[in-house]
Amino acid sequence: MPETIAGVEIPDTPLARDATALVRAAADDTIYHHSRRVYLWGMLRSAARGAQVDPELAYVGGMFHDLGLTRTYRTTDRRFELDGAEEAYAFLRDHGRSETEARDVWLAIALHTTPEVPLQLAPETAVVILGVETDVIGVGLDQIAAARQAEVVSAHPRPDFKNRILRAFYDGMSERPDTTFGTMNDDVLAHFDPDFRRLDFVRLVRDSAWPE
């Protein structure tokens, strides 16, 4: 029987079970429980917006969105969001999902730290940032009944989550600091590393090769 948490059904399919196993093997408890909560919050907020979302695609989006922070899947030369997006795309195609479906989830993960833009795209793309915003910075939490909040957190606890997720972000990005340019991720590096120097977009414009 499928598991239901706060009225949201966890897909009980080979694809979903494989996704759970993959993430459970790569991620620690902080990332794993966060990823499950992202799916649950995202589905609850999508329903409140009147959006119909494919639960398998939303589940993979939620579960894989921080995969690029893990030692198994992180790279050193691109944004962590792209690491998870590429793995999700390949995973979905290997499990028989269409190019369009896999691309929507790729976009969901690649853009999950880019405010507003995903909300203008497919529901399967928007669902991830809806869940991320709720779990990390509390956006939309007031739209979710207290009983449902309690049920989600009971199933997937968040002990010292604020500190632990910030540390996970830092650990996953510290070896590729330049990839945080243009995102909120450089705030994390600046918080933990007093020697970190952000790239300055204005200076990049002024120091470009153009003669004027």
TABELCOR-V283751 format. One record per pair of residues at least 24 apart in sequence whose C-alpha atoms are under 6 Angstrom apart, sorted by the first residue. I is the first residue (numbers start at 1). J is the second residue. If there is no record, write none. Layout:
i->I j->J
i->I j->J
This chain:
i->6 j->148
i->6 j->151
i->33 j->156
i->35 j->62
i->35 j->63
i->38 j->62
i->38 j->131
i->38 j->132
i->41 j->131
i->42 j->127
i->42 j->128
i->42 j->130
i->42 j->131
i->53 j->123
i->53 j->124
i->58 j->124
i->61 j->105
i->62 j->128
i->65 j->109
i->69 j->172
i->76 j->176
i->78 j->179
i->79 j->179
i->81 j->109
i->81 j->110
i->82 j->110
i->85 j->109
i->85 j->110
